[in-house]
Amino acid sequence: MTNEGDLLHTVTADAISDTRRRVGKALVWGSAGLFLALAAWQMAFDTGRVTSGFDTWRPVLYAYMLWATALCAAQVIVNGEKGKRTLFVLPAALFVISLVVFPLLFALYISFTDWNLASPNGPQPNGWDNMREMWNDTFYWNALKNMVYYVLAVSVEYVIAFGLALLLNAQIRARKFFRVVFLLPLMLSPVAVSWMIGKSMLEVRFGPISRVLREMGIEPSFFGTPEIARFMIMAMDAWTFIPFMMIMLLAGLQALPREIIEASKVDGASGWQSFREVIFPLMLPVSVTAVVIRIIFKLKLADIIINVTSGGPGGATDSVTSFIFREYRDRSNVGYGTLLAMVYLVLIVIFVTLMLKLVSRWMERPA
């Protein structure tokens, strides 16, 4: 038998007439047609294909809001009580579309235009000229090559972070104090780190570290040669974000079952054997998560480079993000810079997708 209380949470199908369904569908398609028509008309006006149009895209935005409201209302009109449940998700999805999809489409359009902020003409379509310029841009390809070095440096950061996590998980004196000390760099912004270390302590003429080295008979050159400059950028970035990986790994170590670790010691396993055969395999899910998140942060590396070296010497420290930033700031080249950003976005999506698939297969392989 079914209790009456069980029926209180059951949503039954509403008796919705065909006329009501047609009204709901007409409301959605009518508002969608108005929105698409206004968007196409405004696009044609901006590209010079028609002579009349709006000064801004604000009417198109209003048309989109009208379509979104009509779509939400139609869910209730067409589906009745079940459509109300859709309203818990649909407005959020429409909001994401307005903040993500539309800017991406606009950026895609800007990528194929010649738009210099110093020009009074605004964006002018130039076909594939930006793509050909990118293909012949050695500085952009050099920035992509530098990103390979920066991403590979994550492996070294992971080893250091894991070692610090093991140390702070052990029974050592002043363990809580050292945990706070090692987390301090994470509390600083990369901009503060770049000025505090790169522009102050490592300054060639008056920096304290440079003065000490000069007193020892060593002429400092932290950012004078490509290899050393790239290493210093990696070191400052690592000093900022290693605590992030360390705290994730430390949380994983503290969540490990102590019984298994103690059992390995009882069986006569040494410290290294216990780590290799027990701790490290159990920490793989946390390690993969920490490394993947760190790589995502690394792919956005820009602020330290912009403040300390501006990509120098000769582009040796440039990341793709810092190079695109200078295209916008120094050259006011919005069209070309947007194309570089869109290409970099596609490369990031492909790289992260392949990386996650390889990691998933590696994690699922039989022991």
HELIX and SHEET records of a PDB file:
HELIX    1   1 GLU A    4  HIS A    9  5                                   6    
HELIX    2   2 ASP A   18  ASP A   46  1                                  29    
HELIX    3   3 ARG A   58  ASN A   79  1                                  22    
HELIX    4   4 GLU A   81  THR A   86  1                                   6    
HELIX    5   5 LEU A   90  VAL A   96  1                                   7    
HELIX    6   6 ILE A   97  VAL A  101  3                                   5    
HELIX    7   7 PHE A  102  SER A  111  1                                  10    
HELIX    8   8 ASP A  129  TRP A  135  1                                   7    
HELIX    9   9 THR A  138  ASN A  169  1                                  32    
HELIX   10  10 ARG A  175  LEU A  183  1                                   9    
HELIX   11  11 LEU A  184  MET A  187  5                                   4    
HELIX   12  12 PRO A  190  VAL A  193  1                                   4    
HELIX   13  13 SER A  194  MET A  201  3                                   8    
HELIX   14  14 PRO A  208  GLU A  215  1                                   8    
HELIX   15  15 PRO A  226  GLN A  254  1                                  29    
HELIX   16  16 ARG A  258  VAL A  266  1                                   9    
HELIX   17  17 GLY A  271  SER A  274  1                                   4    
HELIX   18  18 PHE A  275  ILE A  279  3                                   5    
HELIX   19  19 PHE A  280  LEU A  282  1                                   3    
HELIX   20  20 LEU A  284  LYS A  298  1                                  15    
HELIX   21  21 ASP A  303  VAL A  308  1                                   6    
HELIX   22  22 VAL A  320  ARG A  329  1                                  10    
HELIX   23  23 VAL A  334  GLU A  364  1                                  31    
SHEET    1   A 2 THR A 113  ASP A 114  0                                        
SHEET    2   A 2 GLN A 124  PRO A 125 -1                                        
END                                                                             
